[in-house]
Amino acid sequence: METLRRKLQETPYMKEKIRFLLFALILFLVFFLAKYLLGMAFARYEVRAMINSNIDKALYIFEDEKLSFNLDSDGIIPSNDPYVYKFSVSNFNTTKESDVDISYTIQVRTTTNLPITISMYRNELHTAVGATNIFNGGAQTRQDADSAWYRLYTSGSTYQMAYTSHVTDIYTMVINYPATYANNPVYANSIESIEVTINSQQII
C-alpha cells in the first residue's frame, strides 16, 4: 500500500492517477478471483480423489445384462461405527468400451437374519453435508417363491451412460448394525446374505 500511495503522489496528472488506480483494482480483482477458483478446483479434486479411493469392486456394463455380486458379511458385528463398502460401475475397461448408450438400475437384496439397515450414495461422500441416500425409501420386505423373506432396497432413479464418453459411477454402501444388539442372543450366530445387482439395458 505504501508503494501505491507513493506512486500516486509521484503521478502529476489526474487522468493518469485514475488510470493507474483502475489498473491496480483490476489486478487485485484478478488475483483474488484466480485464488478463489484455484481453491474451488483443488477442493473438487480432493473430494473426487476421496470418492475414488479404496474401491472394493469394479463392475463393467457394455450392453443389456445383469451383474451381481455378494458381500462377505462375516465381519459384520454390532458396532457404533458403520461398515462402508465401495464399488464402481463403468461402461469401459482397459480392453473394451460400450458402443451403445446404456441405462441401468441398482438394487440390494438382503436376508432378514440381522437387524441391519443399508444406505447407498452415488458419486459423493456419504459423510458430506446434504449427501443423498439413493435408497431413501428404505427397504421393502418381500417373500420369494420358497416362502423365504428378504429385504429389497431399490433406487427410484435410472442412471445413464453415453457411449461417446467413458463413464464411471462410484457407489458407497453404508451398513449400520447398531451396537445395542451386541448382547442380544437372538442374532449371535446369524449370517446375513447381501447381494448387489445391476440391471442394464440399451437406450434406443
ROSE-4610 file (N, C-alpha, C; in Angstrom, 1 decimal, always signed):
// ROSE-4610
residu = [M/M/M/E/E/E/T/T/T/L/L/L/R/R/R/R/R/R/K/K/K/L/L/L/Q/Q/Q/E/E/E/T/T/T/P/P/P/Y/Y/Y/M/M/M/K/K/K/E/E/E/K/K/K/I/I/I/R/R/R/F/F/F/L/L/L/L/L/L/F/F/F/A/A/A/L/L/L/I/I/I/L/L/L/F/F/F/L/L/L/V/V/V/F/F/F/F/F/F/L/L/L/A/A/A/K/K/K/Y/Y/Y/L/L/L/L/L/L/G/G/G/M/M/M/A/A/A/F/F/F/A/A/A/R/R/R/Y/Y/Y/E/E/E/V/V/V/R/R/R/A/A/A/M/M/M/I/I/I/N/N/N/S/S/S/N/N/N/I/I/I/D/D/D/K/K/K/A/A/A/L/L/L/Y/Y/Y/I/I/I/F/F/F/E/E/E/D/D/D/E/E/E/K/K/K/L/L/L/S/S/S/F/F/F/N/N/N/L/L/L/D/D/D/S/S/S/D/D/D/G/G/G/I/I/I/I/I/I/P/P/P/S/S/S/N/N/N/D/D/D/P/P/P/Y/Y/Y/V/V/V/Y/Y/Y/K/K/K/F/F/F/S/S/S/V/V/V/S/S/S/N/N/N/F/F/F/N/N/N/T/T/T/T/T/T/K/K/K/E/E/E/S/S/S/D/D/D/V/V/V/D/D/D/I/I/I/S/S/S/Y/Y/Y/T/T/T/I/I/I/Q/Q/Q/V/V/V/R/R/R/T/T/T/T/T/T/T/T/T/N/N/N/L/L/L/P/P/P/I/I/I/T/T/T/I/I/I/S/S/S/M/M/M/Y/Y/Y/R/R/R/N/N/N/E/E/E/L/L/L/H/H/H/T/T/T/A/A/A/V/V/V/G/G/G/A/A/A/T/T/T/N/N/N/I/I/I/F/F/F/N/N/N/G/G/G/G/G/G/A/A/A/Q/Q/Q/T/T/T/R/R/R/Q/Q/Q/D/D/D/A/A/A/D/D/D/S/S/S/A/A/A/W/W/W/Y/Y/Y/R/R/R/L/L/L/Y/Y/Y/T/T/T/S/S/S/G/G/G/S/S/S/T/T/T/Y/Y/Y/Q/Q/Q/M/M/M/A/A/A/Y/Y/Y/T/T/T/S/S/S/H/H/H/V/V/V/T/T/T/D/D/D/I/I/I/Y/Y/Y/T/T/T/M/M/M/V/V/V/I/I/I/N/N/N/Y/Y/Y/P/P/P/A/A/A/T/T/T/Y/Y/Y/A/A/A/N/N/N/N/N/N/P/P/P/V/V/V/Y/Y/Y/A/A/A/N/N/N/S/S/S/I/I/I/E/E/E/S/S/S/I/I/I/E/E/E/V/V/V/T/T/T/I/I/I/N/N/N/S/S/S/Q/Q/Q/Q/Q/Q/I/I/I/I/I/I]
num = [1/1/1/2/2/2/3/3/3/4/4/4/5/5/5/6/6/6/7/7/7/8/8/8/9/9/9/10/10/10/11/11/11/12/12/12/13/13/13/14/14/14/15/15/15/16/16/16/17/17/17/18/18/18/19/19/19/20/20/20/21/21/21/22/22/22/23/23/23/24/24/24/25/25/25/26/26/26/27/27/27/28/28/28/29/29/29/30/30/30/31/31/31/32/32/32/33/33/33/34/34/34/35/35/35/36/36/36/37/37/37/38/38/38/39/39/39/40/40/40/41/41/41/42/42/42/43/43/43/44/44/44/45/45/45/46/46/46/47/47/47/48/48/48/49/49/49/50/50/50/51/51/51/52/52/52/53/53/53/54/54/54/55/55/55/56/56/56/57/57/57/58/58/58/59/59/59/60/60/60/61/61/61/62/62/62/63/63/63/64/64/64/65/65/65/66/66/66/67/67/67/68/68/68/69/69/69/70/70/70/71/71/71/72/72/72/73/73/73/74/74/74/75/75/75/76/76/76/77/77/77/78/78/78/79/79/79/80/80/80/81/81/81/82/82/82/83/83/83/84/84/84/85/85/85/86/86/86/87/87/87/88/88/88/89/89/89/90/90/90/91/91/91/92/92/92/93/93/93/94/94/94/95/95/95/96/96/96/97/97/97/98/98/98/99/99/99/100/100/100/101/101/101/102/102/102/103/103/103/104/104/104/105/105/105/106/106/106/107/107/107/108/108/108/109/109/109/110/110/110/111/111/111/112/112/112/113/113/113/114/114/114/115/115/115/116/116/116/117/117/117/118/118/118/119/119/119/120/120/120/121/121/121/122/122/122/123/123/123/124/124/124/125/125/125/126/126/126/127/127/127/128/128/128/129/129/129/130/130/130/131/131/131/132/132/132/133/133/133/134/134/134/135/135/135/136/136/136/137/137/137/138/138/138/139/139/139/140/140/140/141/141/141/142/142/142/143/143/143/144/144/144/145/145/145/146/146/146/147/147/147/148/148/148/149/149/149/150/150/150/151/151/151/152/152/152/153/153/153/154/154/154/155/155/155/156/156/156/157/157/157/158/158/158/159/159/159/160/160/160/161/161/161/162/162/162/163/163/163/164/164/164/165/165/165/166/166/166/167/167/167/168/168/168/169/169/169/170/170/170/171/171/171/172/172/172/173/173/173/174/174/174/175/175/175/176/176/176/177/177/177/178/178/178/179/179/179/180/180/180/181/181/181/182/182/182/183/183/183/184/184/184/185/185/185/186/186/186/187/187/187/188/188/188/189/189/189/190/190/190/191/191/191/192/192/192/193/193/193/194/194/194/195/195/195/196/196/196/197/197/197/198/198/198/199/199/199/200/200/200/201/201/201/202/202/202/203/203/203/204/204/204]
x = [+0.8/+0.0/+0.9/+2.0/+2.9/+3.4/+3.7/+4.2/+3.2/+1.9/+0.8/+0.6/+0.7/+0.5/+1.6/+2.8/+4.0/+3.8/+3.4/+3.2/+2.2/+1.1/+0.0/+0.6/+1.4/+1.9/+2.9/+3.6/+4.5/+3.9/+2.6/+1.9/+1.3/+1.7/+1.3/-0.1/-0.6/-1.9/-3.0/-4.2/-5.3/-5.7/-5.8/-6.2/-5.3/-4.0/-3.0/-3.2/-3.5/-3.8/-5.0/-6.1/-7.3/-7.0/-6.3/-5.9/-5.1/-4.2/-3.4/-4.2/-5.1/-6.0/-6.9/-7.4/-8.3/-7.4/-6.2/-5.4/-5.0/-4.7/-4.4/-5.6/-6.8/-8.0/-8.3/-8.2/-8.4/-7.4/-6.2/-5.1/-5.4/-5.9/-6.3/-7.5/-8.5/-9.6/-9.3/-8.4/-8.0/-7.2/-6.4/-5.6/-6.5/-7.5/-8.4/-9.3/-9.8/-10.6/-9.9/-8.6/-7.8/-7.6/-7.3/-7.1/-8.3/-9.5/-10.8/-11.1/-10.9/-11.1/-10.2/-8.9/-7.9/-8.3/-8.8/-9.2/-10.4/-11.3/-12.5/-12.1/-11.2/-10.8/-10.0/-9.2/-8.4/-9.4/-10.4/-11.3/-12.1/-12.5/-13.2/-12.3/-11.0/-10.1/-9.9/-9.8/-9.7/-10.9/-12.1/-13.3/-13.4/-13.1/-13.1/-12.1/-10.9/-9.9/-10.4/-11.0/-11.6/-12.7/-13.5/-14.6/-14.0/-12.9/-12.4/-11.5/-11.1/-10.2/-10.9/-10.1/-10.5/-11.7/-11.7/-12.9/-12.7/-13.7/-13.7/-14.0/-14.8/-15.3/-15.5/-15.1/-15.3/-16.2/-17.3/-18.2/-18.2/-18.4/-18.3/-19.6/-20.3/-21.5/-21.3/-21.7/-21.5/-22.8/-23.8/-25.0/-26.1/-27.2/-28.2/-27.7/-27.6/-27.1/-27.4/-27.2/-27.5/-26.2/-25.7/-24.4/-24.8/-24.2/-24.4/-23.2/-23.1/-22.0/-22.6/-22.0/-22.4/-21.3/-21.7/-20.9/-20.6/-19.3/-19.0/-19.4/-20.4/-20.9/-20.4/-19.4/-18.9/-18.3/-17.7/-17.1/-18.1/-19.3/-20.3/-20.8/-20.4/-20.9/-21.4/-22.2/-22.8/-21.7/-21.9/-20.9/-21.6/-20.9/-21.4/-20.9/-19.9/-19.4/-20.0/-20.4/-21.0/-19.9/-20.4/-19.5/-19.6/-18.5/-18.5/-17.9/-18.6/-18.0/-18.2/-17.2/-17.3/-17.2/-18.0/-17.8/-18.1/-17.6/-17.7/-18.5/-19.1/-19.8/-19.3/-18.8/-18.2/-18.7/-18.7/-19.0/-17.8/-16.6/-15.4/-14.4/-13.4/-12.3/-11.0/-10.0/-8.7/-8.7/-9.6/-9.6/-10.9/-12.0/-13.3/-14.0/-14.9/-15.8/-17.2/-18.2/-19.5/-19.7/-20.4/-20.7/-22.1/-22.9/-24.3/-24.5/-25.6/-26.0/-26.7/-26.3/-26.8/-27.5/-28.6/-29.2/-29.2/-29.2/-29.1/-29.8/-30.2/-30.7/-29.9/-30.0/-29.3/-30.2/-29.9/-30.7/-29.9/-30.3/-29.6/-30.6/-30.3/-31.2/-30.5/-31.2/-30.6/-31.6/-31.1/-32.0/-32.5/-33.2/-33.8/-33.2/-32.0/-31.4/-30.9/-30.4/-29.8/-30.5/-30.6/-31.3/-30.5/-30.0/-29.2/-30.0/-29.5/-30.0/-29.0/-29.4/-28.4/-28.8/-27.8/-27.9/-26.9/-27.2/-26.3/-26.1/-24.9/-24.6/-23.8/-24.2/-23.6/-22.8/-21.5/-20.6/-20.5/-20.6/-20.4/-20.0/-19.4/-19.0/-20.3/-20.4/-21.6/-21.6/-20.4/-20.2/-20.5/-20.7/-20.8/-22.2/-22.2/-23.4/-24.4/-25.6/-26.6/-26.5/-25.6/-25.4/-26.7/-27.0/-28.3/-28.2/-29.0/-29.1/-30.1/-29.6/-30.5/-31.5/-31.3/-32.3/-33.2/-33.5/-34.2/-35.6/-36.1/-37.4/-37.3/-36.0/-35.8/-36.0/-36.2/-36.3/-37.8/-38.1/-39.4/-39.2/-40.0/-39.9/-40.8/-40.2/-40.9/-40.7/-41.4/-41.3/-41.0/-40.0/-39.8/-40.6/-40.3/-41.1/-40.9/-39.8/-39.6/-40.2/-40.9/-41.5/-40.5/-39.3/-38.3/-38.4/-38.3/-38.4/-37.1/-37.2/-36.0/-36.3/-35.3/-35.5/-34.9/-35.6/-35.2/-35.0/-33.8/-33.5/-33.4/-34.2/-34.1/-34.0/-33.3/-33.3/-34.4/-35.1/-36.1/-35.7/-34.3/-33.8/-33.1/-33.1/-32.3/-31.2/-30.0/-28.8/-28.3/-27.8/-27.4/-25.9/-25.5/-24.1/-24.1/-23.6/-23.5/-22.2/-22.4/-21.3/-20.1/-20.5/-19.5/-18.5/-18.8/-18.0/-17.6/-16.4/-16.0/-16.6/-17.5/-18.3/-18.0/-17.7/-17.6/-18.4/-19.3/-20.1/-19.5/-19.3/-18.8/-19.9/-20.1/-21.1/-20.5/-21.1/-20.7/-21.8/-21.7/-22.7/-22.4/-23.3/-23.1/-24.1/-23.5/-24.3/-24.3/-25.4/-25.5/-26.0/-25.3/-25.7/-25.4/-26.4/-26.2/-25.6/-24.7/-24.0/-25.0/-26.2/-27.2/-27.6/-27.3/-27.6/-26.5/-25.4/-24.2/-24.5/-25.4/-25.7/-27.0/-27.5/-28.8/-28.5/-28.8/-28.5/-29.2/-30.3/-31.1/-30.2/-29.3/-28.5/-27.1/-26.8/-25.4/-24.8/-25.4/-24.8/-25.4/-26.1/-26.8/-25.9/-26.1/-25.3/-26.3/-25.9/-26.8/-26.2/-27.1/-26.8/-27.1/-26.1/-26.2/-25.8/-26.7/-26.4/-26.7/-25.8/-25.9/-26.1/-27.1/-27.5/-27.6/-26.9/-27.0/-27.8/-28.9/-29.6/-29.5/-28.9/-28.6/-29.4/-29.7/-30.3/-29.9/-29.9/-29.5/-30.6/-30.2/-31.2/-31.4/-32.6/-32.9/-33.6]
y = [-1.2/+0.0/+1.3/+1.2/+2.4/+2.7/+1.6/+1.8/+2.4/+2.0/+2.5/+4.0/+4.4/+5.8/+6.6/+6.1/+6.9/+7.1/+6.0/+6.1/+7.2/+7.2/+8.2/+9.7/+9.8/+11.2/+11.6/+10.6/+11.0/+11.1/+10.8/+10.9/+12.3/+13.2/+14.6/+14.8/+13.9/+14.2/+13.3/+13.9/+13.2/+12.0/+12.1/+11.0/+9.8/+10.1/+9.0/+8.4/+9.2/+8.6/+7.7/+8.1/+7.3/+6.0/+6.2/+5.0/+4.0/+4.5/+3.7/+3.0/+3.7/+3.1/+2.0/+2.3/+1.2/+0.0/+0.2/-0.9/-1.7/-1.0/-1.7/-2.4/-1.9/-2.5/-3.8/-3.7/-4.8/-5.9/-5.5/-6.5/-7.3/-6.5/-7.1/-8.1/-7.6/-8.5/-9.8/-9.7/-10.9/-11.8/-11.3/-12.1/-12.8/-12.2/-12.8/-13.8/-13.5/-14.4/-15.7/-15.5/-16.7/-17.5/-16.9/-17.6/-18.4/-17.8/-18.4/-19.6/-19.4/-20.5/-21.7/-21.4/-22.4/-23.2/-22.5/-23.2/-24.1/-23.6/-24.5/-25.7/-25.5/-26.6/-27.7/-27.2/-28.1/-28.9/-28.2/-28.8/-29.9/-29.6/-30.6/-31.8/-31.6/-32.6/-33.5/-32.9/-33.7/-34.5/-34.0/-34.8/-35.9/-35.7/-36.7/-37.8/-37.4/-38.4/-39.3/-38.6/-39.4/-40.4/-39.9/-40.8/-42.0/-41.8/-42.9/-43.8/-43.4/-44.3/-45.5/-46.6/-47.8/-48.4/-48.6/-49.3/-50.8/-51.4/-52.9/-53.7/-53.2/-54.0/-53.1/-53.6/-52.8/-53.6/-53.0/-53.7/-52.9/-53.7/-53.1/-53.6/-52.6/-52.9/-52.4/-53.2/-52.9/-53.0/-53.6/-53.9/-54.3/-54.9/-55.5/-56.6/-56.5/-57.5/-57.3/-58.4/-58.3/-58.8/-57.9/-58.2/-58.2/-59.1/-59.1/-59.6/-59.3/-59.8/-59.8/-60.7/-60.8/-60.2/-59.6/-59.0/-60.0/-60.1/-61.0/-60.4/-60.9/-60.3/-60.9/-61.8/-62.5/-61.5/-60.4/-59.5/-58.4/-58.5/-57.5/-57.9/-57.1/-57.4/-56.0/-56.1/-54.8/-53.8/-52.6/-51.5/-50.2/-49.2/-47.8/-47.2/-47.8/-47.3/-48.1/-47.4/-48.1/-48.8/-49.8/-50.5/-49.9/-49.6/-48.8/-49.7/-49.9/-50.6/-49.7/-49.8/-49.0/-49.9/-49.6/-50.3/-49.3/-49.6/-48.7/-49.4/-48.6/-49.1/-48.3/-49.0/-48.3/-48.8/-48.0/-48.5/-48.8/-49.0/-49.2/-49.9/-50.6/-51.1/-50.9/-51.6/-51.4/-52.0/-52.9/-53.6/-53.4/-52.9/-52.8/-51.6/-51.1/-50.0/-50.2/-49.7/-49.8/-49.0/-49.6/-48.9/-48.5/-48.6/-48.2/-47.4/-46.5/-45.8/-46.8/-46.7/-47.6/-46.9/-47.5/-47.1/-48.3/-48.0/-49.1/-48.7/-49.7/-49.5/-50.3/-50.0/-50.7/-51.1/-52.3/-52.8/-53.6/-53.7/-54.5/-55.4/-56.7/-57.7/-58.3/-58.4/-59.0/-60.0/-60.9/-61.7/-60.9/-61.5/-60.8/-61.4/-61.9/-62.6/-61.6/-60.4/-59.4/-58.1/-57.4/-56.1/-54.9/-55.1/-54.1/-53.2/-52.0/-51.1/-50.6/-50.4/-50.1/-48.7/-47.9/-46.7/-46.7/-46.0/-46.0/-44.6/-44.2/-42.9/-43.0/-42.1/-42.2/-41.0/-41.2/-40.1/-39.0/-39.3/-38.3/-39.0/-38.3/-38.8/-39.0/-40.1/-40.3/-39.4/-38.9/-38.0/-36.6/-36.2/-34.8/-34.3/-33.0/-32.4/-32.4/-32.9/-33.0/-34.1/-35.1/-36.3/-37.0/-37.5/-38.1/-39.6/-40.2/-41.7/-42.1/-42.8/-43.2/-44.2/-44.8/-45.8/-45.0/-43.8/-43.0/-43.5/-44.5/-45.1/-46.2/-46.6/-47.7/-49.0/-50.1/-51.5/-51.9/-52.7/-53.4/-54.8/-55.3/-56.7/-57.6/-58.6/-59.4/-60.9/-61.8/-63.2/-63.8/-64.7/-65.3/-66.6/-67.3/-68.5/-69.6/-69.6/-70.6/-70.2/-69.1/-68.6/-68.0/-67.7/-67.1/-65.6/-64.9/-63.5/-62.8/-61.7/-60.9/-59.4/-58.6/-57.1/-56.7/-55.8/-55.3/-53.7/-53.3/-51.8/-51.5/-50.5/-50.1/-48.6/-48.1/-46.7/-46.3/-45.2/-44.8/-44.2/-44.1/-43.4/-44.5/-44.1/-44.8/-44.0/-44.6/-43.9/-44.2/-43.2/-43.3/-43.1/-43.9/-43.7/-43.6/-42.5/-42.3/-43.0/-43.7/-44.4/-43.5/-42.3/-41.3/-40.9/-41.3/-40.9/-42.1/-42.0/-43.0/-42.6/-43.4/-43.0/-44.0/-43.5/-44.3/-43.7/-44.5/-44.1/-44.8/-44.1/-44.6/-44.7/-45.9/-46.1/-46.4/-45.8/-46.1/-46.7/-47.9/-48.6/-48.5/-48.1/-47.9/-48.8/-49.7/-50.7/-50.4/-50.2/-49.9/-51.1/-51.6/-52.7/-52.2/-51.5/-50.8/-51.7/-51.1/-51.8/-52.3/-51.8/-52.2/-53.6/-54.2/-55.6/-56.6/-56.0/-56.9/-58.0/-57.7/-58.7/-59.4/-59.3/-60.0/-61.4/-62.4/-63.8/-64.3/-63.6/-63.9/-63.9/-62.9/-62.7/-63.2/-64.0/-64.4/-65.1/-66.1/-66.9/-66.7/-65.6/-65.3/-64.8/-65.1/-64.6/-64.0/-62.8/-62.1/-62.2/-62.5/-62.5/-61.1/-60.5/-59.2/-59.2/-59.0/-59.2/-57.8/-57.4/-56.1/-56.5/-55.9/-56.3/-55.0/-55.1/-54.0/-54.6/-53.9/-54.3/-53.2/-53.6/-52.6/-52.9/-51.9/-52.1/-51.0/-51.3/-50.4/-49.3/-48.1/-47.0/-46.9/-47.0/-47.0/-45.6]
z = [+0.0/+0.0/+0.0/+0.7/+0.7/-0.6/-1.4/-2.7/-3.6/-3.5/-4.2/-3.9/-2.6/-2.2/-2.8/-2.7/-3.3/-4.8/-5.4/-6.9/-7.3/-6.5/-6.7/-6.5/-5.5/-5.2/-6.3/-6.9/-7.9/-9.3/-9.4/-10.7/-10.8/-11.8/-11.8/-12.4/-13.2/-13.8/-13.3/-13.2/-12.6/-13.5/-14.8/-15.7/-15.5/-15.4/-15.2/-13.9/-12.8/-11.5/-11.5/-12.2/-12.3/-13.0/-14.1/-14.9/-14.1/-13.4/-12.5/-11.4/-10.8/-9.8/-10.4/-11.5/-12.2/-12.5/-13.0/-13.3/-12.1/-11.0/-9.7/-9.2/-9.3/-8.8/-9.6/-10.9/-11.8/-11.4/-11.2/-10.9/-9.6/-8.6/-7.3/-7.5/-8.3/-8.5/-9.2/-10.2/-11.0/-10.0/-9.2/-8.2/-7.3/-6.7/-5.7/-6.4/-7.6/-8.4/-8.7/-9.2/-9.5/-8.3/-7.2/-5.9/-5.5/-5.7/-5.3/-6.2/-7.5/-8.5/-8.3/-8.0/-7.8/-6.5/-5.5/-4.3/-4.5/-5.3/-5.6/-6.4/-7.4/-8.2/-7.4/-6.5/-5.6/-4.7/-4.1/-3.2/-4.0/-5.2/-6.0/-6.3/-6.6/-6.8/-5.6/-4.4/-3.2/-2.9/-3.1/-2.9/-3.9/-5.2/-6.2/-5.8/-5.4/-5.0/-3.8/-2.9/-1.7/-2.2/-3.1/-3.6/-4.3/-5.1/-5.9/-5.1/-3.8/-3.1/-2.5/-2.3/-1.7/-2.3/-3.6/-4.2/-4.1/-3.5/-3.3/-4.4/-5.4/-6.5/-7.7/-8.9/-10.1/-11.1/-11.5/-12.5/-13.8/-14.9/-16.2/-17.0/-17.6/-18.3/-19.8/-20.7/-22.1/-23.0/-22.4/-23.2/-22.2/-22.8/-21.9/-21.1/-19.8/-19.0/-17.5/-16.7/-15.3/-14.6/-13.8/-13.0/-11.5/-10.8/-9.3/-8.6/-7.4/-6.5/-5.1/-4.3/-2.9/-2.0/-0.9/+0.0/+1.1/+1.5/+2.6/+4.0/+4.6/+5.8/+7.1/+7.0/+8.2/+9.2/+8.7/+9.6/+10.2/+9.8/+10.3/+11.7/+12.7/+14.0/+14.6/+15.6/+16.2/+16.5/+16.0/+16.2/+16.1/+16.8/+16.7/+15.4/+14.8/+13.5/+12.3/+11.3/+10.1/+9.3/+8.6/+7.7/+6.3/+5.7/+4.4/+3.3/+2.2/+1.1/-0.2/-1.1/-2.3/-3.5/-4.6/-5.8/-7.0/-8.1/-9.3/-10.4/-11.2/-12.4/-13.6/-14.6/-15.7/-17.0/-18.1/-19.4/-20.3/-19.6/-20.3/-19.4/-20.0/-19.2/-20.1/-19.7/-20.4/-21.8/-22.1/-23.4/-24.2/-23.5/-24.2/-23.7/-24.6/-24.3/-24.9/-24.3/-24.8/-26.1/-27.0/-28.3/-28.4/-27.3/-27.2/-26.0/-26.0/-24.8/-23.9/-22.6/-21.6/-20.5/-20.0/-18.8/-17.8/-16.5/-15.6/-14.2/-13.5/-12.2/-11.2/-9.9/-8.9/-7.8/-7.2/-6.1/-5.2/-3.9/-2.9/-2.3/-2.3/-1.6/-0.5/+0.7/+1.9/+2.5/+3.3/+4.1/+5.3/+6.1/+7.3/+8.6/+8.5/+9.7/+10.7/+10.2/+11.1/+11.0/+12.1/+12.0/+11.5/+10.3/+9.6/+8.8/+8.5/+7.5/+6.6/+5.3/+4.3/+3.6/+3.4/+2.6/+1.5/+0.4/-0.8/-1.3/-1.7/-2.1/-3.5/-4.4/-5.8/-6.1/-6.4/-6.7/-5.7/-4.5/-3.4/-2.1/-1.2/+0.1/+0.9/+1.6/+2.4/+3.7/+4.0/+5.2/+4.8/+3.5/+3.1/+3.6/+3.9/+4.3/+3.1/+3.4/+2.3/+1.4/+1.7/+0.8/+0.7/-0.6/-0.9/-0.9/+0.0/+0.0/-1.1/-2.1/-3.2/-2.8/-1.7/-1.1/-0.1/-0.3/+0.7/+1.0/+0.3/+0.6/+1.5/+1.9/+2.8/+2.1/+2.8/+2.3/+2.3/+1.3/+1.2/+1.6/+2.5/+2.9/+2.0/+1.4/+0.4/+0.7/+0.0/+0.2/-1.2/-1.3/-2.6/-2.8/-3.9/-4.3/-3.3/-2.5/-1.5/-0.1/-0.1/+1.1/+2.1/+1.6/+2.4/+2.4/+3.5/+3.5/+3.2/+2.5/+2.2/+2.2/+2.3/+2.1/+0.8/+0.1/-1.2/-1.1/-1.4/-1.5/-2.9/-3.4/-4.8/-4.9/-5.9/-6.2/-7.2/-6.9/-7.8/-9.1/-9.3/-10.5/-11.4/-12.7/-13.7/-14.1/-14.2/-14.5/-15.9/-16.6/-18.0/-18.2/-19.3/-19.7/-21.2/-21.7/-23.2/-23.7/-24.9/-25.4/-25.9/-26.1/-26.5/-25.4/-24.2/-23.1/-22.2/-21.6/-20.6/-19.3/-18.8/-17.6/-16.5/-15.3/-14.1/-13.0/-12.4/-11.2/-10.0/-9.0/-7.7/-6.7/-6.1/-5.2/-3.8/-2.8/-1.4/-0.7/-0.2/+0.5/+2.0/+2.8/+4.2/+5.0/+5.8/+6.5/+8.0/+8.6/+10.0/+10.8/+11.8/+12.7/+14.1/+14.7/+16.0/+17.1/+17.9/+19.0/+20.0/+20.1/+21.1/+20.9/+19.7/+19.5/+19.9/+20.5/+20.8/+21.8/+22.7/+23.8/+23.6/+22.4/+22.1/+21.5/+22.2/+21.8/+20.5/+20.2/+19.0/+17.7/+17.7/+16.5/+16.6/+17.6/+17.9/+16.8/+16.2/+15.2/+13.8/+13.6/+12.4/+11.3/+10.1/+9.0/+7.9/+7.5/+6.5/+5.1/+4.1/+2.7/+2.2/+1.5/+1.0/-0.5/-1.4/-2.9/-3.5/-4.3/-5.1/-6.5/-7.2/-8.6/-9.4/-10.6/-11.6/-12.8/-13.2/-14.4/-15.4/-16.5/-17.6/-18.9/-19.7/-21.0/-21.9/-23.2/-24.2/-24.4/-24.5/-24.8/-26.3/-26.7/-28.1/-28.5]
